[in-house]
Amino acid sequence: SVNGRPVATLGPGKYFGEIALMHDTPRNATVTAVDSATLLALDRVEFLEALTQHPQSRRVAEAAVRHRLDEDEKS
């Protein structure tokens, strides 16, 4: 949610927090689980080190961030 307004519903295998993870910025939404969930957390430094070693993975991650930002601008 953003400013108390729901903006997306994510299902199994989806992710969130990629913008803050990639760009070291404050989060731009609040995530609330509506059911039980198993979540995995990534350490930013280790994640970025892994991306640095794999250029294709970095391109995919950057594309995901651009896509999410584009979606945010449309809503």
C-alpha positions in Angstrom: 0.0 0.0 0.0 1.0 3.6 -0.5 -0.5 6.3 1.7 -2.9 3.6 3.0 -4.2 2.8 -0.5 -3.6 -0.8 -1.8 -1.6 -0.8 -5.0 -0.8 -4.5 -5.7 -1.5 -8.0 -4.6 1.5 -10.4 -4.8 1.3 -14.1 -4.9 3.8 -17.0 -4.5 7.2 -16.5 -6.0 6.8 -12.7 -6.2 9.1 -10.2 -4.7 9.2 -6.7 -3.3 11.8 -4.2 -2.0 14.0 -4.4 -5.1 14.1 -0.6 -5.5 15.5 0.0 -2.1 17.8 -3.0 -2.4 19.3 -1.9 -5.7 19.4 1.8 -5.1 19.7 2.2 -1.3 16.6 4.4 -1.1 13.8 4.4 1.5 11.0 2.0 0.7 8.1 3.5 -1.2 5.3 1.2 -0.1 4.2 -0.9 2.9 3.8 -4.6 2.5 1.1 -6.4 4.6 0.6 -10.1 4.5 -3.1 -11.1 4.4 -2.2 -14.8 5.0 0.6 -16.8 6.4 3.8 -16.4 4.4 7.4 -17.5 4.2 9.7 -14.6 3.4 13.4 -14.5 2.5 15.5 -11.5 3.2 18.6 -10.5 1.2 21.6 -8.6 2.5 22.1 -5.6 0.3 25.9 -5.7 0.1 26.0 -9.4 -0.6 23.2 -9.1 -3.2 25.0 -6.3 -5.0 28.3 -8.2 -4.9 26.6 -11.2 -6.6 25.1 -9.0 -9.3 28.5 -7.4 -10.0 29.8 -10.8 -10.7 27.0 -11.6 -13.1 26.2 -8.8 -15.6 23.1 -10.6 -17.0 21.6 -10.9 -13.6 22.3 -7.2 -13.0 20.5 -6.3 -16.2 17.5 -8.4 -15.2 17.4 -6.8 -11.8 17.7 -3.3 -13.2 14.9 -4.1 -15.7 12.7 -5.3 -12.7 13.3 -2.0 -10.9 12.5 0.1 -14.1 9.3 -2.0 -14.6 8.2 -1.4 -11.0 8.9 2.3 -11.2 7.0 2.5 -14.5 4.0 0.8 -12.8 4.2 3.2 -9.9 4.1 6.2 -12.2 1.0 4.9 -14.0 -1.0 4.4 -10.7 
